[in-house]
Amino acid sequence: MAKGHNESLGQLATELVHIPVDVIVAGGITAVRAAARVTPIIPIIQAAGGDLVAAGLATSVSRPDRNVTGFTIRAEEPSAKRLELLKRAFPTIRRVSVMLDPTGAPTEPMFRATEKAAEALGIELIKLPVATPEGLKALDVRALAGSDGLVVLPSAMFWNHRVAVISLAAAARVPAVYPEREYATDGGLAAYGANIPDSFHRAAGYVDRILHGAKPGDLPIEEASKFDFVVNLRTARAFGLSLSPDFLVIANQVIE
């Protein structure tokens, strides 16, 4: 599946280059890499993704010096923060499942950051790797047996199939913290992570600057600056869970 997805991105990038377009906006590292393979000239802006320098797609953060620039999301710190929030809400938890996509490039550093937080919090982690939509939909409550909670790491596949992820936690009646606000607005208990629409809005600003003559290699790579912490009280009540006022007061949004 991953190979087919990469091939599709490559075909799309080639089509865009042949049009040709003036600027390419890509959602993340995989899409940026696909576009960079077919054009060293057309400006490419990453709207929300991983480390462009570490991926070899830019020379430096302050001066990318190529045709690629954009906005990155430091995934490690938010991944640890999700576990900390879960522990803050439910101090007695001891074993937490971590749902991750093993095919994703940033997955390993995100999991290591979560492991480090778990050691500090006295929590045992249980890896729950899921690589395909079919594998995700095949999971049942047994996948979370023995877990006191669930942390979901960022994955485009999980986001696209978030109803299945949320439904699994609901069926197992396990409190979960997710990586994007849409999980909470769609019925998940809580979500913490970068505000993706904000990153795309900022990317639009770079598009405007490039169309007015700026070179992508001169535009610094910037990190996400806006983060969401959303709590769904309706879900908490449905689970029979009580959340303290001290926990709710730090949320950007509480869904009642």
Secondary structure, DSSP 4 states (H G I P E B T S, - for coil): -HHHHHHHHHHHHHHHHHTT-S-EEESSHHHHHHHHHH-SSS-EEEEEES-TTTTTS-S-SS---SSEEEEE---HHHHHHHHHHHHHH-TT--EEEEEE-TTSTTHHHHHHHHHHHHHHHT-EEEEEE--SHHHHHH--GGGGTT-SEEEE---HHHHHTHHHHHHHHHHHT--EEESSHHHHHTT-SEEEEE-HHHHHHHHHHHHHHHHTT--GGGSPPEE---EEEEEEHHHHHHHT----HHHHTT-SEEE-
